């Protein structure tokens, strides 16, 4: 019995944000019925073919769900959705702005009709305000929030290399739904949960916003370095590799100076003795570090860093992460079945001690349509008629 066993989630979802939220609910035991367009399904199914011919995003975000094809514009399709919502605990949707309302499934309408239902709507910019009707894609939200402006090198602003705006929204939707379900256990009533991608990512940019508001400037793009901490970033080593090193306080700096650099006097050097001084004199500081590192090979530098208890990392590419010893030691990879064969995925980062993870198949388009309709009372003839009319 996982924590959400017995919870029914119905999701009119697509792309990344909502599917991420509902997959995590499924990870915790919820039954998730994913509503997809007949014939084409969630458009994320067609992003690419990187996972044994399946879309990588779709494979990542949709395991442990049931796929029901349903035309929500058809009156019969709307009837089927209402019959599901009569039984559901949660309804999640991230359709284009205004689509759910035009179909009669707006949040206010649903919570009035189904008082115990938790209704979560994920939008780009929120349900009101001057941007409410704008389409929102991850790149555009990264640009609009200023994330691209503070990411990259001084010469080149850069997009973060994964859909971080979608992920932020999906995480807040997940936690908001859990909070609403917990509240319902005490109040007996569901509620609306609103999450905007723009606001989710803006929340994650609070530190740059603090700098802008209270310092009157925008943080500088610093590549892999940190704009307000030094030393913190990549440093070349004598055998041609690069190590990433990070220090957080003056105690670490003193150990770093003495043990790693072999220059204990630098701990009290006024150029480097405090965090602001080290940032102000970053160029001179990094020159000292590079001069020390290039005389050594990688293992020698690592030995000194370990002795001084200084945080460090190699630069891993994604293919390096596949065999990372920490993931291997903790058994974080698991095979999930799909129509294309087994797909290796990381298990959820929420570990429920004493329980195994749920890892049910990635559904083929419409794989559960007949079973769900039969559950709702549609016999074989009725199901065939719905299919003939393109409703499912």
Order of alpha helices (4+ residues) and beta strands (2+ residues): beta-alpha-beta-alpha-beta-alpha-beta-alpha-alpha-beta-alpha-alpha-beta-alpha-alpha-beta-beta-alpha-alpha-alpha-alpha-beta-alpha-alpha-beta-beta-alpha-alpha
